[in-house]
Amino acid sequence: MNLINIENITKSYTDTLLFDDASFSVNEGEKVGIIGINGTGKTTLLKMLVGIETPEKGKITRANNMVIRYLPQNPVFAENATVLEAVMDGNLNTHNEWSLESEAKSMLQKLGITEYDAKVAVLSGGQRKRIALANTLLATADVLVLDEPTNHLDSSMADWLEEYLKNFRGALVMITHDRYFLDSVSNRIVEIDKGKTYSYQTNYSGFLQLKAQREEMALATERKRQSILRVELEWMQRGARARSTKQKAHIQRYEELVTQKGPVSDAQLDISSVSTRMGRTTIELQDICKSYGDKNLISHFDYIFLKGDRIGFIGENGCGKSTLMKIICGMEQPDSGEVLTGQTIKIGYYAQEIRNDKDAGLAYMDPNMRVIDYIRNTAEYVQTVDGSVSASVMLERFLFPADKQYSPLGKLSGGEKRRLNLLRVLMEAPNVLILDVNCSTLLGCA
């Protein structure tokens, strides 16, 4: 049974054409993963599915009496709402209040949140996203529409969500950069590419194979077109004259071949070597201890970071991963112990959360600031293996063409903002890079 049908839609965002006569549908029982490079319109498509946005052209139809639950990329909550109130908001109409509260608390525990009376406004972006996820999953729904549900989840939470969605009997449409999650949960992949949608009745691994076949067929078709075009061009250069119906048709075929567009390859993000020299002494942690109230996060920790190290921090949410990173950076101080940093060390710190309030420090992006100014505020030029490179050229290497460099930050997609924030960090030319992200967020920047 067809639940949602999108027919021949056109949709633009600022000066960018996102969808050009594109179509999309959701059928009963399908678990659809939406993929595409940053800025192609993935979030916009979800908003059109649930009715938050409308296309400029085309038609969207939804089945009668269908219940859709939507998890936005940046959830908004009622002012002064507590955690429990935020999770139960909008769900009381279909549940007994006592059983709903019990189910809400159980779900929050699985998502690592146990302070039910805490005010949502004082919580981190990751905690707010998990509260919104619990609110979305708590209600009975025919279709779940989830925008990056795996962000801010540790491995055990992601495993729980993966199993929950696999057992969900309704339809699912989601955006996630977690390829393993996508591979396990989805049974259909829809790719957004240059204004069109391509549907693949398979999971992510199957999609990679089918997309490679589609691209190879497109290249083969283009090679054939170029071969025919060369022959036709020679004929035209010999002095073709449209004196007969046959010759007119021949010339028309030539003109059609000339105007046809070949396949366009996606631009690749270029991260050249941007760093400063590193001496022998790097970073050494000596007997580091850190607690918050009664919670002991780090106890007598020693470590020496060596040149060329690639180190991953793993652990459950709240165990102290971000705290340890901030101690290394000097953004937080340990309760005891010492961090010894070499004189040549220059640390670049990248965090996944981007906020719109001015008190957020490095995580703040003024929505009215231009893209080029955001980077120039860090550095006008940076030294790379290619020599001194300007902020504008670095933006192009990070897939921000000249026309987009003068757009306000508020018009960028979530993925574009994260990519831009990564460039800001690299413009500082660090020789130690600390990424406070989960794997799926990092993939979203690439």
Secondary structure as a PSIPRED ss2 file (coil, helix, strand):
# PSIPRED VFORMAT (PSIPRED V4.0)

   1 M C   1.000  0.000  0.000
   2 N E   0.000  0.000  1.000
   3 L E   0.000  0.000  1.000
   4 I E   0.000  0.000  1.000
   5 N E   0.000  0.000  1.000
   6 I E   0.000  0.000  1.000
   7 E E   0.000  0.000  1.000
   8 N E   0.000  0.000  1.000
   9 I E   0.000  0.000  1.000
  10 T E   0.000  0.000  1.000
  11 K E   0.000  0.000  1.000
  12 S E   0.000  0.000  1.000
  13 Y E   0.000  0.000  1.000
  14 T C   1.000  0.000  0.000
  15 D C   1.000  0.000  0.000
  16 T E   0.000  0.000  1.000
  17 L E   0.000  0.000  1.000
  18 L E   0.000  0.000  1.000
  19 F E   0.000  0.000  1.000
  20 D E   0.000  0.000  1.000
  21 D E   0.000  0.000  1.000
  22 A E   0.000  0.000  1.000
  23 S E   0.000  0.000  1.000
  24 F E   0.000  0.000  1.000
  25 S E   0.000  0.000  1.000
  26 V E   0.000  0.000  1.000
  27 N E   0.000  0.000  1.000
  28 E C   1.000  0.000  0.000
  29 G C   1.000  0.000  0.000
  30 E C   1.000  0.000  0.000
  31 K E   0.000  0.000  1.000
  32 V E   0.000  0.000  1.000
  33 G E   0.000  0.000  1.000
  34 I E   0.000  0.000  1.000
  35 I E   0.000  0.000  1.000
  36 G C   1.000  0.000  0.000
  37 I C   1.000  0.000  0.000
  38 N C   1.000  0.000  0.000
  39 G C   1.000  0.000  0.000
  40 T C   1.000  0.000  0.000
  41 G C   1.000  0.000  0.000
  42 K H   0.000  1.000  0.000
  43 T H   0.000  1.000  0.000
  44 T H   0.000  1.000  0.000
  45 L H   0.000  1.000  0.000
  46 L H   0.000  1.000  0.000
  47 K H   0.000  1.000  0.000
  48 M H   0.000  1.000  0.000
  49 L H   0.000  1.000  0.000
  50 V H   0.000  1.000  0.000
  51 G C   1.000  0.000  0.000
  52 I C   1.000  0.000  0.000
  53 E C   1.000  0.000  0.000
  54 T C   1.000  0.000  0.000
  55 P C   1.000  0.000  0.000
  56 E C   1.000  0.000  0.000
  57 K E   0.000  0.000  1.000
  58 G E   0.000  0.000  1.000
  59 K E   0.000  0.000  1.000
  60 I E   0.000  0.000  1.000
  61 T E   0.000  0.000  1.000
  62 R E   0.000  0.000  1.000
  63 A C   1.000  0.000  0.000
  64 N C   1.000  0.000  0.000
  65 N C   1.000  0.000  0.000
  66 M C   1.000  0.000  0.000
  67 V C   1.000  0.000  0.000
  68 I E   0.000  0.000  1.000
  69 R E   0.000  0.000  1.000
  70 Y E   0.000  0.000  1.000
  71 L E   0.000  0.000  1.000
  72 P C   1.000  0.000  0.000
  73 Q C   1.000  0.000  0.000
  74 N C   1.000  0.000  0.000
  75 P C   1.000  0.000  0.000
  76 V C   1.000  0.000  0.000
  77 F C   1.000  0.000  0.000
  78 A C   1.000  0.000  0.000
  79 E C   1.000  0.000  0.000
  80 N C   1.000  0.000  0.000
  81 A C   1.000  0.000  0.000
  82 T E   0.000  0.000  1.000
  83 V H   0.000  1.000  0.000
  84 L H   0.000  1.000  0.000
  85 E H   0.000  1.000  0.000
  86 A H   0.000  1.000  0.000
  87 V H   0.000  1.000  0.000
  88 M H   0.000  1.000  0.000
  89 D C   1.000  0.000  0.000
  90 G C   1.000  0.000  0.000
  91 N C   1.000  0.000  0.000
  92 L H   0.000  1.000  0.000
  93 N H   0.000  1.000  0.000
  94 T H   0.000  1.000  0.000
  95 H C   1.000  0.000  0.000
  96 N C   1.000  0.000  0.000
  97 E H   0.000  1.000  0.000
  98 W H   0.000  1.000  0.000
  99 S H   0.000  1.000  0.000
 100 L H   0.000  1.000  0.000
 101 E H   0.000  1.000  0.000
 102 S H   0.000  1.000  0.000
 103 E H   0.000  1.000  0.000
 104 A H   0.000  1.000  0.000
 105 K H   0.000  1.000  0.000
 106 S H   0.000  1.000  0.000
 107 M H   0.000  1.000  0.000
 108 L H   0.000  1.000  0.000
 109 Q H   0.000  1.000  0.000
 110 K H   0.000  1.000  0.000
 111 L C   1.000  0.000  0.000
 112 G C   1.000  0.000  0.000
 113 I C   1.000  0.000  0.000
 114 T C   1.000  0.000  0.000
 115 E C   1.000  0.000  0.000
 116 Y C   1.000  0.000  0.000
 117 D C   1.000  0.000  0.000
 118 A C   1.000  0.000  0.000
 119 K E   0.000  0.000  1.000
 120 V H   0.000  1.000  0.000
 121 A H   0.000  1.000  0.000
 122 V H   0.000  1.000  0.000
 123 L C   1.000  0.000  0.000
 124 S C   1.000  0.000  0.000
 125 G H   0.000  1.000  0.000
 126 G H   0.000  1.000  0.000
 127 Q H   0.000  1.000  0.000
 128 R H   0.000  1.000  0.000
 129 K H   0.000  1.000  0.000
 130 R H   0.000  1.000  0.000
 131 I H   0.000  1.000  0.000
 132 A H   0.000  1.000  0.000
 133 L H   0.000  1.000  0.000
 134 A H   0.000  1.000  0.000
 135 N H   0.000  1.000  0.000
 136 T H   0.000  1.000  0.000
 137 L H   0.000  1.000  0.000
 138 L H   0.000  1.000  0.000
 139 A C   1.000  0.000  0.000
 140 T C   1.000  0.000  0.000
 141 A C   1.000  0.000  0.000
 142 D C   1.000  0.000  0.000
 143 V E   0.000  0.000  1.000
 144 L E   0.000  0.000  1.000
 145 V E   0.000  0.000  1.000
 146 L E   0.000  0.000  1.000
 147 D E   0.000  0.000  1.000
 148 E C   1.000  0.000  0.000
 149 P C   1.000  0.000  0.000
 150 T C   1.000  0.000  0.000
 151 N C   1.000  0.000  0.000
 152 H C   1.000  0.000  0.000
 153 L C   1.000  0.000  0.000
 154 D C   1.000  0.000  0.000
 155 S H   0.000  1.000  0.000
 156 S H   0.000  1.000  0.000
 157 M H   0.000  1.000  0.000
 158 A H   0.000  1.000  0.000
 159 D H   0.000  1.000  0.000
 160 W H   0.000  1.000  0.000
 161 L H   0.000  1.000  0.000
 162 E H   0.000  1.000  0.000
 163 E H   0.000  1.000  0.000
 164 Y H   0.000  1.000  0.000
 165 L H   0.000  1.000  0.000
 166 K H   0.000  1.000  0.000
 167 N H   0.000  1.000  0.000
 168 F C   1.000  0.000  0.000
 169 R C   1.000  0.000  0.000
 170 G C   1.000  0.000  0.000
 171 A E   0.000  0.000  1.000
 172 L E   0.000  0.000  1.000
 173 V E   0.000  0.000  1.000
 174 M E   0.000  0.000  1.000
 175 I E   0.000  0.000  1.000
 176 T C   1.000  0.000  0.000
 177 H C   1.000  0.000  0.000
 178 D C   1.000  0.000  0.000
 179 R H   0.000  1.000  0.000
 180 Y H   0.000  1.000  0.000
 181 F H   0.000  1.000  0.000
 182 L H   0.000  1.000  0.000
 183 D H   0.000  1.000  0.000
 184 S H   0.000  1.000  0.000
 185 V H   0.000  1.000  0.000
 186 S C   1.000  0.000  0.000
 187 N C   1.000  0.000  0.000
 188 R E   0.000  0.000  1.000
 189 I E   0.000  0.000  1.000
 190 V E   0.000  0.000  1.000
 191 E E   0.000  0.000  1.000
 192 I E   0.000  0.000  1.000
 193 D E   0.000  0.000  1.000
 194 K C   1.000  0.000  0.000
 195 G C   1.000  0.000  0.000
 196 K E   0.000  0.000  1.000
 197 T E   0.000  0.000  1.000
 198 Y E   0.000  0.000  1.000
 199 S E   0.000  0.000  1.000
 200 Y E   0.000  0.000  1.000
 201 Q C   1.000  0.000  0.000
 202 T C   1.000  0.000  0.000
 203 N C   1.000  0.000  0.000
 204 Y H   0.000  1.000  0.000
 205 S H   0.000  1.000  0.000
 206 G H   0.000  1.000  0.000
 207 F H   0.000  1.000  0.000
 208 L H   0.000  1.000  0.000
 209 Q H   0.000  1.000  0.000
 210 L H   0.000  1.000  0.000
 211 K H   0.000  1.000  0.000
 212 A H   0.000  1.000  0.000
 213 Q H   0.000  1.000  0.000
 214 R H   0.000  1.000  0.000
 215 E H   0.000  1.000  0.000
 216 E H   0.000  1.000  0.000
 217 M H   0.000  1.000  0.000
 218 A H   0.000  1.000  0.000
 219 L H   0.000  1.000  0.000
 220 A H   0.000  1.000  0.000
 221 T H   0.000  1.000  0.000
 222 E H   0.000  1.000  0.000
 223 R H   0.000  1.000  0.000
 224 K H   0.000  1.000  0.000
 225 R H   0.000  1.000  0.000
 226 Q H   0.000  1.000  0.000
 227 S H   0.000  1.000  0.000
 228 I H   0.000  1.000  0.000
 229 L H   0.000  1.000  0.000
 230 R H   0.000  1.000  0.000
 231 V H   0.000  1.000  0.000
 232 E H   0.000  1.000  0.000
 233 L H   0.000  1.000  0.000
 234 E H   0.000  1.000  0.000
 235 W H   0.000  1.000  0.000
 236 M H   0.000  1.000  0.000
 237 Q H   0.000  1.000  0.000
 238 R C   1.000  0.000  0.000
 239 G C   1.000  0.000  0.000
 240 A C   1.000  0.000  0.000
 241 R C   1.000  0.000  0.000
 242 A C   1.000  0.000  0.000
 243 R C   1.000  0.000  0.000
 244 S C   1.000  0.000  0.000
 245 T H   0.000  1.000  0.000
 246 K H   0.000  1.000  0.000
 247 Q H   0.000  1.000  0.000
 248 K H   0.000  1.000  0.000
 249 A H   0.000  1.000  0.000
 250 H H   0.000  1.000  0.000
 251 I H   0.000  1.000  0.000
 252 Q H   0.000  1.000  0.000
 253 R H   0.000  1.000  0.000
 254 Y H   0.000  1.000  0.000
 255 E H   0.000  1.000  0.000
 256 E H   0.000  1.000  0.000
 257 L H   0.000  1.000  0.000
 258 V H   0.000  1.000  0.000
 259 T H   0.000  1.000  0.000
 260 Q C   1.000  0.000  0.000
 261 K C   1.000  0.000  0.000
 262 G C   1.000  0.000  0.000
 263 P C   1.000  0.000  0.000
 264 V C   1.000  0.000  0.000
 265 S C   1.000  0.000  0.000
 266 D C   1.000  0.000  0.000
 267 A C   1.000  0.000  0.000
 268 Q C   1.000  0.000  0.000
 269 L C   1.000  0.000  0.000
 270 D C   1.000  0.000  0.000
 271 I C   1.000  0.000  0.000
 272 S C   1.000  0.000  0.000
 273 S C   1.000  0.000  0.000
 274 V C   1.000  0.000  0.000
 275 S C   1.000  0.000  0.000
 276 T C   1.000  0.000  0.000
 277 R C   1.000  0.000  0.000
 278 M C   1.000  0.000  0.000
 279 G C   1.000  0.000  0.000
 280 R C   1.000  0.000  0.000
 281 T C   1.000  0.000  0.000
 282 T C   1.000  0.000  0.000
 283 I E   0.000  0.000  1.000
 284 E E   0.000  0.000  1.000
 285 L E   0.000  0.000  1.000
 286 Q E   0.000  0.000  1.000
 287 D E   0.000  0.000  1.000
 288 I E   0.000  0.000  1.000
 289 C E   0.000  0.000  1.000
 290 K E   0.000  0.000  1.000
 291 S E   0.000  0.000  1.000
 292 Y E   0.000  0.000  1.000
 293 G C   1.000  0.000  0.000
 294 D C   1.000  0.000  0.000
 295 K E   0.000  0.000  1.000
 296 N E   0.000  0.000  1.000
 297 L E   0.000  0.000  1.000
 298 I E   0.000  0.000  1.000
 299 S E   0.000  0.000  1.000
 300 H E   0.000  0.000  1.000
 301 F E   0.000  0.000  1.000
 302 D E   0.000  0.000  1.000
 303 Y E   0.000  0.000  1.000
 304 I E   0.000  0.000  1.000
 305 F E   0.000  0.000  1.000
 306 L C   1.000  0.000  0.000
 307 K C   1.000  0.000  0.000
 308 G C   1.000  0.000  0.000
 309 D C   1.000  0.000  0.000
 310 R C   1.000  0.000  0.000
 311 I C   1.000  0.000  0.000
 312 G C   1.000  0.000  0.000
 313 F C   1.000  0.000  0.000
 314 I C   1.000  0.000  0.000
 315 G C   1.000  0.000  0.000
 316 E C   1.000  0.000  0.000
 317 N C   1.000  0.000  0.000
 318 G C   1.000  0.000  0.000
 319 C C   1.000  0.000  0.000
 320 G C   1.000  0.000  0.000
 321 K H   0.000  1.000  0.000
 322 S H   0.000  1.000  0.000
 323 T H   0.000  1.000  0.000
 324 L H   0.000  1.000  0.000
 325 M H   0.000  1.000  0.000
 326 K H   0.000  1.000  0.000
 327 I H   0.000  1.000  0.000
 328 I H   0.000  1.000  0.000
 329 C H   0.000  1.000  0.000
 330 G C   1.000  0.000  0.000
 331 M C   1.000  0.000  0.000
 332 E C   1.000  0.000  0.000
 333 Q C   1.000  0.000  0.000
 334 P C   1.000  0.000  0.000
 335 D C   1.000  0.000  0.000
 336 S E   0.000  0.000  1.000
 337 G E   0.000  0.000  1.000
 338 E E   0.000  0.000  1.000
 339 V E   0.000  0.000  1.000
 340 L E   0.000  0.000  1.000
 341 T E   0.000  0.000  1.000
 342 G C   1.000  0.000  0.000
 343 Q C   1.000  0.000  0.000
 344 T C   1.000  0.000  0.000
 345 I C   1.000  0.000  0.000
 346 K C   1.000  0.000  0.000
 347 I E   0.000  0.000  1.000
 348 G E   0.000  0.000  1.000
 349 Y E   0.000  0.000  1.000
 350 Y E   0.000  0.000  1.000
 351 A E   0.000  0.000  1.000
 352 Q C   1.000  0.000  0.000
 353 E C   1.000  0.000  0.000
 354 I C   1.000  0.000  0.000
 355 R E   0.000  0.000  1.000
 356 N C   1.000  0.000  0.000
 357 D C   1.000  0.000  0.000
 358 K H   0.000  1.000  0.000
 359 D H   0.000  1.000  0.000
 360 A H   0.000  1.000  0.000
 361 G H   0.000  1.000  0.000
 362 L H   0.000  1.000  0.000
 363 A H   0.000  1.000  0.000
 364 Y E   0.000  0.000  1.000
 365 M C   1.000  0.000  0.000
 366 D C   1.000  0.000  0.000
 367 P C   1.000  0.000  0.000
 368 N C   1.000  0.000  0.000
 369 M C   1.000  0.000  0.000
 370 R E   0.000  0.000  1.000
 371 V H   0.000  1.000  0.000
 372 I H   0.000  1.000  0.000
 373 D H   0.000  1.000  0.000
 374 Y H   0.000  1.000  0.000
 375 I H   0.000  1.000  0.000
 376 R H   0.000  1.000  0.000
 377 N C   1.000  0.000  0.000
 378 T C   1.000  0.000  0.000
 379 A C   1.000  0.000  0.000
 380 E C   1.000  0.000  0.000
 381 Y E   0.000  0.000  1.000
 382 V E   0.000  0.000  1.000
 383 Q E   0.000  0.000  1.000
 384 T E   0.000  0.000  1.000
 385 V C   1.000  0.000  0.000
 386 D C   1.000  0.000  0.000
 387 G E   0.000  0.000  1.000
 388 S E   0.000  0.000  1.000
 389 V E   0.000  0.000  1.000
 390 S E   0.000  0.000  1.000
 391 A H   0.000  1.000  0.000
 392 S H   0.000  1.000  0.000
 393 V H   0.000  1.000  0.000
 394 M H   0.000  1.000  0.000
 395 L H   0.000  1.000  0.000
 396 E H   0.000  1.000  0.000
 397 R H   0.000  1.000  0.000
 398 F C   1.000  0.000  0.000
 399 L C   1.000  0.000  0.000
 400 F C   1.000  0.000  0.000
 401 P C   1.000  0.000  0.000
 402 A H   0.000  1.000  0.000
 403 D H   0.000  1.000  0.000
 404 K H   0.000  1.000  0.000
 405 Q C   1.000  0.000  0.000
 406 Y C   1.000  0.000  0.000
 407 S C   1.000  0.000  0.000
 408 P E   0.000  0.000  1.000
 409 L H   0.000  1.000  0.000
 410 G H   0.000  1.000  0.000
 411 K H   0.000  1.000  0.000
 412 L C   1.000  0.000  0.000
 413 S C   1.000  0.000  0.000
 414 G H   0.000  1.000  0.000
 415 G H   0.000  1.000  0.000
 416 E H   0.000  1.000  0.000
 417 K H   0.000  1.000  0.000
 418 R H   0.000  1.000  0.000
 419 R H   0.000  1.000  0.000
 420 L H   0.000  1.000  0.000
 421 N H   0.000  1.000  0.000
 422 L H   0.000  1.000  0.000
 423 L H   0.000  1.000  0.000
 424 R H   0.000  1.000  0.000
 425 V H   0.000  1.000  0.000
 426 L H   0.000  1.000  0.000
 427 M C   1.000  0.000  0.000
 428 E C   1.000  0.000  0.000
 429 A C   1.000  0.000  0.000
 430 P C   1.000  0.000  0.000
 431 N C   1.000  0.000  0.000
 432 V E   0.000  0.000  1.000
 433 L E   0.000  0.000  1.000
 434 I E   0.000  0.000  1.000
 435 L E   0.000  0.000  1.000
 436 D E   0.000  0.000  1.000
 437 V C   1.000  0.000  0.000
 438 N C   1.000  0.000  0.000
 439 C H   0.000  1.000  0.000
 440 S H   0.000  1.000  0.000
 441 T H   0.000  1.000  0.000
 442 L H   0.000  1.000  0.000
 443 L H   0.000  1.000  0.000
 444 G H   0.000  1.000  0.000
 445 C H   0.000  1.000  0.000
 446 A C   1.000  0.000  0.000
